[in-house]
Amino acid sequence: MATINLPPAMTITQATSIQQQGNELLACDDLDIDFSAVKEVDSSALAVLFTWQRFAARNQRSINLTTALPQGIITLAEVYSVSDLLPKPAV
């Protein structure tokens, strides 16, 4: 299993490189996602996360949250009415 440790900011400025890094890891293995350092998000963080979910499903991979989602992502998902699409952290 591969792990991606996300940076403190998950915004439009970093979205493309973060998404690409996750896609490269998912192409080879299941992916553990560590949100522990994330402090700043915008809607592009949701886009990256949902893209990884689609990529994983298409390639018969799984994504696992090793930490809770940042509150900012949860709030944005609620605003956009997509909370039910968010992955749940591993118990």
Backbone bond lengths (Angstrom), bond angles and torsions (degrees), N, CA, C in turn:
res aa  C-N    CA-C-N  psi(-1)  N-CA   C-N-CA  omega(-1)  CA-C   N-CA-C  phi
1 M - - - 1.446 - - 1.531 108.67 -
2 A 1.311 115.54 134.37 1.462 122.13 178.12 1.527 108.97 -92.91
3 T 1.325 116.14 153.92 1.461 121.21 178.88 1.517 109.75 -126.31
4 I 1.338 115.36 136.77 1.455 120.62 171.90 1.522 107.35 -115.13
5 N 1.322 114.92 122.48 1.461 122.12 176.06 1.522 107.14 -98.39
6 L 1.309 115.19 107.66 1.460 119.84 -173.61 1.524 111.87 -73.71
7 P 1.335 116.19 150.19 1.468 120.81 -178.40 1.530 111.87 -77.85
8 P 1.334 117.48 170.36 1.467 120.74 -179.53 1.535 114.32 -59.40
9 A 1.310 118.17 -30.62 1.465 121.15 179.62 1.524 109.75 -115.47
10 M 1.330 114.82 126.61 1.463 121.78 174.93 1.516 106.16 -120.59
11 T 1.334 115.20 79.11 1.458 121.53 -176.94 1.523 109.18 -125.74
12 I 1.302 115.46 178.81 1.464 121.05 -177.27 1.524 112.23 -54.15
13 T 1.319 117.09 -31.93 1.463 121.11 -179.39 1.527 111.61 -62.75
14 Q 1.330 117.04 -37.08 1.458 121.44 -176.80 1.529 113.73 -101.98
15 A 1.316 117.77 -9.43 1.465 121.83 -169.18 1.523 113.73 -55.17
16 T 1.307 117.95 -46.82 1.465 120.12 -176.33 1.522 111.41 -62.56
17 S 1.326 117.13 -46.45 1.465 118.96 -178.25 1.524 111.68 -69.13
18 I 1.340 117.64 -37.84 1.467 120.43 177.51 1.523 110.42 -64.36
19 Q 1.320 116.38 -45.33 1.460 120.25 -179.96 1.518 110.71 -61.58
20 Q 1.313 116.70 -44.80 1.460 121.22 -179.17 1.527 111.14 -61.68
21 Q 1.326 116.36 -42.98 1.463 119.97 178.88 1.530 110.58 -60.95
22 G 1.317 116.87 -45.66 1.464 120.50 178.12 1.516 112.46 -63.10
23 N 1.332 117.22 -42.00 1.466 120.73 178.36 1.522 111.45 -60.97
24 E 1.327 116.87 -41.71 1.464 120.42 179.33 1.523 111.10 -63.19
25 L 1.328 116.59 -40.29 1.461 119.76 178.42 1.527 111.01 -68.95
26 L 1.335 117.01 -42.01 1.464 121.03 179.71 1.528 112.56 -66.56
27 A 1.301 117.66 -25.67 1.462 120.29 179.30 1.525 110.91 -64.78
28 C 1.332 116.45 -23.30 1.464 121.32 -175.58 1.525 113.76 -107.67
29 D 1.329 117.58 -24.82 1.461 119.54 -170.67 1.522 110.64 -164.01
30 D 1.335 115.63 171.77 1.458 120.60 170.74 1.520 107.90 -65.39
31 L 1.331 116.24 161.66 1.456 119.55 -172.70 1.518 112.16 -128.14
32 D 1.336 116.02 125.13 1.454 122.80 168.39 1.524 107.29 -91.79
33 I 1.329 116.99 132.53 1.462 121.15 -178.85 1.525 108.75 -114.94
34 D 1.323 115.66 123.04 1.459 122.50 -179.78 1.525 109.62 -107.51
35 F 1.323 116.15 109.91 1.467 123.07 -179.63 1.525 112.52 -94.18
36 S 1.328 119.21 5.87 1.459 121.10 -169.51 1.531 114.47 -59.13
37 A 1.324 118.46 -29.63 1.470 120.72 -179.14 1.530 112.87 -88.13
38 V 1.320 117.74 -11.86 1.468 121.35 -173.40 1.524 111.06 -71.46
39 K 1.318 115.11 123.20 1.468 122.15 178.90 1.526 112.84 -120.18
40 E 1.336 116.54 -25.90 1.470 121.07 -175.90 1.526 109.10 -127.11
41 V 1.333 116.06 129.01 1.461 120.82 178.69 1.521 109.96 -137.44
42 D 1.310 115.04 158.84 1.460 121.61 166.81 1.526 106.16 -137.10
43 S 1.313 117.00 -173.08 1.467 119.74 -174.69 1.527 112.95 -62.22
44 S 1.308 118.07 -20.44 1.464 119.30 178.04 1.534 111.13 -66.05
45 A 1.326 118.13 -25.41 1.471 120.77 175.98 1.525 110.27 -62.65
46 L 1.329 116.75 -41.09 1.468 120.43 175.25 1.522 110.64 -62.83
47 A 1.319 116.15 -44.03 1.467 120.11 -179.46 1.530 111.11 -59.76
48 V 1.322 116.48 -43.29 1.469 120.53 179.11 1.529 109.93 -62.71
49 L 1.311 116.97 -47.98 1.456 121.02 -178.61 1.535 111.58 -60.93
50 F 1.330 117.16 -44.66 1.456 120.36 179.47 1.533 111.49 -68.10
51 T 1.315 117.06 -34.10 1.461 120.31 176.31 1.520 110.32 -63.94
52 W 1.327 116.68 -43.09 1.468 119.66 177.28 1.526 111.09 -62.32
53 Q 1.317 117.01 -39.22 1.465 119.36 178.53 1.525 110.93 -62.13
54 R 1.320 117.17 -44.38 1.476 120.32 178.54 1.524 110.89 -65.20
55 F 1.332 116.42 -44.07 1.464 121.38 179.33 1.530 109.97 -59.57
56 A 1.325 116.56 -44.88 1.466 120.85 179.92 1.527 110.81 -62.18
57 A 1.322 117.09 -45.39 1.464 120.68 -179.54 1.524 111.62 -61.66
58 R 1.332 116.59 -43.34 1.479 120.42 179.69 1.522 112.71 -64.72
59 N 1.327 116.62 -29.11 1.462 121.20 -174.89 1.528 112.95 -108.22
60 Q 1.322 116.08 16.72 1.471 122.48 178.81 1.526 111.98 51.79
61 R 1.317 114.69 47.06 1.462 122.91 176.84 1.524 107.90 -117.45
62 S 1.309 115.37 167.06 1.459 119.15 175.11 1.521 109.64 -124.03
63 I 1.319 114.39 152.31 1.459 119.38 172.00 1.521 107.06 -117.29
64 N 1.320 115.28 142.22 1.454 121.90 -177.19 1.517 108.34 -132.74
65 L 1.312 115.65 133.98 1.463 120.34 176.56 1.519 107.82 -88.97
66 T 1.324 116.75 122.56 1.463 120.24 178.11 1.521 111.45 -89.21
67 T 1.313 116.68 -11.67 1.463 123.03 177.21 1.523 108.14 -138.18
68 A 1.305 115.89 165.90 1.463 119.80 176.93 1.522 110.33 -66.45
69 L 1.304 114.96 151.99 1.465 119.46 174.00 1.528 109.21 -67.11
70 P 1.329 117.06 144.67 1.468 119.54 174.83 1.533 110.14 -61.61
71 Q 1.316 115.94 145.98 1.461 120.26 -179.34 1.527 111.33 -57.06
72 G 1.328 117.54 -33.54 1.463 120.32 179.41 1.519 112.86 -60.23
73 I 1.332 117.05 -39.00 1.470 120.36 177.92 1.524 110.00 -68.59
74 I 1.309 116.43 -41.82 1.469 120.24 179.12 1.525 110.36 -62.35
75 T 1.316 116.92 -44.11 1.468 121.17 179.37 1.523 111.23 -62.73
76 L 1.323 116.68 -46.08 1.471 119.33 178.29 1.525 111.08 -61.21
77 A 1.313 117.56 -41.00 1.462 120.89 179.09 1.531 110.68 -62.75
78 E 1.316 116.63 -37.68 1.466 119.99 176.86 1.527 110.71 -66.20
79 V 1.327 117.55 -43.23 1.465 121.75 179.51 1.529 110.62 -60.11
80 Y 1.338 116.30 -41.08 1.470 120.96 -177.91 1.528 112.95 -89.44
81 S 1.334 117.28 3.96 1.477 123.12 179.31 1.529 112.67 58.29
82 V 1.322 116.09 42.00 1.466 120.36 177.86 1.540 111.74 -124.65
83 S 1.317 116.81 18.95 1.469 121.03 -178.04 1.522 112.68 -55.58
84 D 1.332 115.86 -36.70 1.461 119.33 -178.28 1.534 112.85 -67.47
85 L 1.314 118.15 -13.33 1.464 121.89 178.97 1.526 113.03 -89.67
86 L 1.328 117.01 -10.52 1.472 120.22 -177.70 1.524 110.57 -70.64
87 P 1.315 117.15 140.07 1.464 119.80 173.96 1.523 109.57 -70.45
88 K 1.307 115.73 154.48 1.465 121.91 179.71 1.533 108.50 -100.34
89 P 1.340 116.49 143.80 1.467 119.21 176.70 1.528 110.82 -63.81
90 A 1.333 115.99 150.62 1.465 120.88 175.82 1.519 108.68 -64.91
91 V 1.304 115.92 141.56 1.473 120.65 -178.54 1.509 109.80 -88.48
